[in-house]
Amino acid sequence: MAGEPPPPFAWLVLACSVLAVSSAGAVFQLIDEVPPILRASWRLQATALLLLPPFIFQLMNLKKSSPDTFSRLGEKQVVAAIVGSGVCLWIHFGSWVWSLDHTSLTHSLLFVTAHPLVIVAGLYLLGKGITKKQTSGALVGFIGAGITLLGVTNEGEVTLIGDLAAFVGAVAIVGYLTAGRVLRGWMPLFIYAFPVTLIASILLSLSSLVFEGGAFSLLPSETSIFGWSDLVWLPAIAYLAFVPGIIGHTGINGVLRWFPPIFISVAVLFEPLLGSVIGWLLGTTGIPGVYTWVGGAFLIAGIILVTLGQAEGLDHVDSEAEE
């Protein structure tokens, strides 16, 4: 009930979910023999298969229980929003996984989670009102990004093009989140998640065919569109699909019942730190350099300020609407 503290298991679910999504980058790096766009497509192909059964169940249930809501699924605006969300997820995953091969794991995670800075910059450019915390957070965040980028010439794994690719992933995820907030207001979780994931996986597969020389033949598996079914790659892809894909993202959606979105948004910002530790333990990344530590701290602090400022802005709008 509203006002009651979250139950202990909700904290456990949130912690496990954040840890699960944080592990994705390091596991992707473990299979770097596979071209980046192709392995991103493998992850989403496998995730789509896992989402298919609950999608069918929710679709049949919705048709019986709420015919009016079911009929909305065929509306042009709804279809366009789902396709648009899938396109954004395609760009996000393609650019982010590509960045993992072209910059350090820590830099990739820092820049791909910087989407709150993208949102506040967009609001400013559109002339929308932003709070003082959002302004301060954006300033701190962009200073942090600048300091972090100094590592391009001082940290061997870091490259400007890799950092830029990760940031493109952050820009793309804004569209995905925007569509999700609109559609998830009335659309069941799996009815939204399955088609979006399927669209993104198809687009990633086609992109791999065009840009990476991917093929439909099953051999060699490391260049096959369906090569993830090979026992060499299946354990890693199954992990990525189930742990970060289902436990991570579904768990985060589930605990929204007990935690406010702003709290979860801040909790997810631990991903760069946790992901870097996991990468170090798995041997896929080294210890970050000083510019990454200092700049990353500023960047995360700025994102937290922006996120808190966004919540204040929403509370202000809600209070005005009630008056």
N, C-alpha and C positions, 0 to 999 in steps of 0.2 A: 504493500500500500504506500501511497505517497507520504513522505515525511518520515518513513521508517528507514533505519540504516540498512544498507545492502547485507544480505545474508553472507556468512563466511564463504560458501561455495561460489558465490558470485565473484568475490575477490580472486579466488583460485582460477575460475574460468577466464577472467580478464587477464591475469598474469600469464596463464598458459597461452592465451590467444596472442598477446603481444610478443611473447617469446617465439611462438610458432611463425608469425609473419616476419620476425626479425631474422629467422634462420634461412629464408629463401635465397638471399643473395649469395651466401657462402656455398650453399648446395648447388646453385647454378654454376658457380665457379669450379666446382668439382668435376663438372662434365664439359670443360671448356674445349675438348676435342671436337665438339659439335658446334657448328656455326650458331651465333647468338640468336638470330631471328628464328631459326629452326627450333632451337631448344625452348624458346619462348612459346612457339606454336605447340610444341609437345605438351608443355605445362597446361595450356588452356584446352587442348584437345582432351587430355585426361580429366581435367576438372569438369569439362562439359559432360563427359560420360557419367561422372559421379553425381552431377546435378540433374541428369535426365529423369531418374525414377521419382524423386520428390517433385520435379516439375510436372510430370504426368499426373501424379496424385493430387497436387494442388489445383491443376487445371480442371480435372474431372470434378473435384469437390466444389470449385468455384462455379462451374456450369450448373450444378445441382442447387447449390445453396444461394447463389446470387446471380441470376441470369442477366440482370441489368449491368452489373460490374463486368461480367464475362463478355457482354456485347461491346464494352468499351475497348477491349483488347484489339479490335479490328479497326478502330478509328485511325484516320490518316495521321493525326498529330501524335498519337501514341506510338504507332509504328515508326514514324520518323524519329521520335525521341529514343526509342530502343535502338534503332540503327545508328543514330548519332552517338549514343552511349557506347555501342560496340566499336565504332570507329575510334573513339577517344581511348578506349581500353587497348585497341590494337596499337595505336601510336605510343601509348604509355609503356606497354610491355616491350614492344620492339625496341624503343629507344633506351629504356632502362637496362634491359638485358644486354644490349649492344654496349652500353657504357661500362658494364662490368668487365668487358674485355679490353677496355681502353683507358681506364683510370683505376684508382685504388677503390677497394670495397667501401671504405669509410667515406670517401668523397662521393661515390655513387649514391650511398644511402643518405648522406647529408643533403645533396641537391635534389634528389627525387622526393624527399619529404618536405621540400620547401614550398609546397603549393599554397599554404596560407599567405605567403608573401606575394605570390602571383595574384591571388584574389584581391588583396588590399591595393596592390598596384593597379589592377584593373578598375577597381572602384574609384580610385583617385583620377585615373585617366578619363573615366566616364563622367566625372564631375559629381559623383555620389558622395554623400557625407560619410566621413570616417572619424572614429573616436581618437582621442589623444593617445590612448594605449596602442591603437593600431598604427598611428603615425610614428610613435616612438619605437614600436616593435619593428616596423618596416625599416627604419633608419638603422637600428642596431643590427637587424638581420642582414641588410645589404652590406654594412661594414664588415660583418662577420664573413660574408661570402667573399668579399674582396681580400680579406686576410687569408682565408682558406686558399684562394686561387694563387697566392704567392708560392704555394707549395708546388706549382706547376714546374718551376725551374729548380726546385730544391729537393723534391721527393721523387724518386725514380719512377714509381708506378703511376704518378699523376700526370694527366694530360688535359689540356684545355678542351679539346674536342670531346673527350670522355665526360668531363664535367658538364659541358654544354648538352650532350645527349641526355644525361640524367635530368638536367633541368627541363629539357623538352618533355621528358616523362612527367615532371611535376605540372607543367602547363597543361598537358593533355588530360591529366587526371581531374583537373578542375571541371572540364566538361562532363566527364563520367559522373562525378559527385553531384553536379548540378542536375543532370537528368535523373539520377537516382533519388534525390530528395523530392523531386516533383512526382515521379512515378510511384515511389514506395509509400507515398501518402495514402494510396488506395490499392496498390497492386501487391499481392503476396510475394514474399521474398524469392522463392524459386522460380516463379513465373517471370520475374524480372531478370534474375541472375542467369538462368540457362540460355535464353536467346542472345543476351549481350555477350556472354562468354563464348558461345558458339560462333557468333559473327566475328569476334576478335580472333578466334583461333583460325577461322577460314582465311581471313585477311592476312594473318601472319604466315600461314602456309603458302599462300599465293606470293607473298613478298619474298619468302625464302626461295621459291621456284625462280623468281625473276632476278633477284640480287645475289643469291648465294649458290646457285646451281643445284638447288634441291631437286629431287626426283620422286616419282610415284613408285618406282621399283623398290623392293624391300632391301636390296643389297647394293652397295654397302649401307649398313643401317645408319651410319653417322651423317649421311646425306639424304636419307629417305624421309619423306613427309610423315610416314607412319613408323619411323625407325624406333620410336620410344617403346614399341612392343617387344623389341629385342631384349633378352635377359641382361645384356650388358648395361642398358640404360634404364630398364624398367624400375629397379628399386629407387633410383633418384627421382624419376618422374612421378612415380606413385607417391613418394614422400612429398614432393612439391605440390601435387594435386590435392592430397588428403590433409597434410598437416598445415602448411600456410594457406592453402586454398579453401579447405572446408573448416578445419578446427579454428584456424586463425580468423578468417573473415566472417564466418558464420558465428563463431563465438563472440566476436566483437559486436555483431548485430544483435545477438541474443541478450547480452548484458545491458543493452540500452534500456531494458525494462527496469533496471535498478540504478544505473548511473546516468547522470546528465551527459549529453553529447560532448560538452566542453571538457569534462573530466577525461573522457575516453580519447578525445583529440590530443590532449596533453600527454596521456599515457603512451600513445602510439609514437610520440616523439622520442621515446627511448630506443626506437628501432636502430638508429645509427650506432649508438653505443653498444647495444646488445649484439647487433649484427657483426660489428667489428670484433667483439670478443669471441663470438662463435667462429668467425673466419680465422682468427688467430689460432683458436684451439684446433680447427680442422686443417690448418696449414695453408689456407688459400690467400692469406694477407699477412703483411708484417705489421709491426707497431707503427702507428701513424707518427708523422713528424710534428715538430713544434707548431708550424703554421696551421696544420689541421686541428691540433688540440685547441689552440687559442681561437682561431677563426670559427671552428665548429661550435665552441662554447657560446660565442657571440651569436652565431646563426641560430642555434637552438633557443637561446634566450629571447631573441627577436621573434621567432615563430610563436613561442609561448605567449609573449606580450600581444602579438597580433590576434592569436586565438582567444585570449581572455578579453581583448577589446572587442572582438566580433560578438562575443556573448553579451557584453555590456550593451552593444548597439542593438542587439535583438531584444534584450530586456527593455530598453528604452522605447523601442517601437511598440512592444506589447503593452507597456504601461500607458502610452499615448492612445492606443486603440481602446483601452478599457475606460478611459476618461470620457 
